[in-house]
Amino acid sequence: MKRAEWIIASALVVIGLLLLSFAGSSMGSMGMMGVMPVGMRLSMMLMILLPTGLVAIAILLIVAIATKWFRSAKKTCEHCGQSLQQNWRTCPYCGHKVTPDV
């Protein structure tokens, strides 16, 4: 992964950990009806984590698709990997003949 993707992934992990810590801190207190049963605590955590996870997955998919789309829009030399302009017939970096796009 590139630097931008790592930053986005790290930010999502931090947001998830913050949500998890908020959920955990509120579950230790007594509710209006006394101590909450374990099943209710787990269901509340799932109600917080499931949408967060779905949003994180959606963001990562959007980043992956956008990255792939931007990379495919550029023309590169098959020999050295340098970026080329669309109208170049030979690579100015290595001299390799560029195959025309169809």
N, C-alpha and C positions, 0 to 999 in steps of 0.2 A: 504494500500500500504506500501511497505517497503521503507527503506531510499533511496536506489538507484533509485527506481521509482519516489519518490518525487523529488529527485535532477534533474532527467531527465525532469520531468514535469515542474519544476520551470525554468529550463534553456530554455525550449521551450516557456514558457510564456514570459520570459524576451526578447528572440529573437523576438517574435511576437510584443511585445510592442515597441521595438526599431524600427522595420520595420514600424510600424504604426506611430511612431513619425516622422521618416524620410519622410514618405509619406505626413503626415500632414504639415510638415514644407515647403515642396516644393510646395504644392498646394496653399499656400497663396500668392505666388509671381505671378507677371504678366508674362504671357507667351509671346511668340514672337508676337502673334496675339491679345494681350490684355487680359482681364480678362477671365478666363476659365468658361464655364457654369457649373452649379451644376451637371448635368448628366455626363459630362466628368470627373469631379472630382471623382464622385462615381465609374465610370467605372475604373478609374486608381487605386483607392483604392482596388477594387475587383481584378484587375490584380495582385496586390501585395499580398493581403491577401489570395486569393483562393489557389495559389500554396503553400504558406507558411502553410496554414491549412492542405492541403493534405499531405505535407511532415511530419507535426507534427503527423497527424493521422497514417501515415505509420510507423513512428518511434515508436509510442506507441503500435501499433499492433505487431511489431517485438519484442519489449520488453516483451509484455504480452505472446506471443507465446514462446519465449525463456525461460521466467521464468517458465511457466507451464511445458515445456519440461524438464528443469533441475530438477524441483520438482518431476516429475513423475519418473525420473530415480533413485531416492533414495528410499530405502526401509525403512519404519518407523514402529514402534511398534503400533499396533492398540489400545493398552491399555494406554500407557503413551506418545506416540508421539515421542520418541527418535529415532535418526538415528541408523539403524542397518546395519551390513554387510550382503551380499546376502546369505552366507552360514550358518548363525546363525539359530538355531531351537528354542531357547528361548531368551527372552530379558534379558540382563545382568543387566538392570536398575531396572526392576520391577518383573522379573521372569515369565512373561506371555508367554504362548506357542505361537510361531509365526506360522501363516499359511503359507504353501509353496506357492510360485508363480507358476502360471500355464503357 
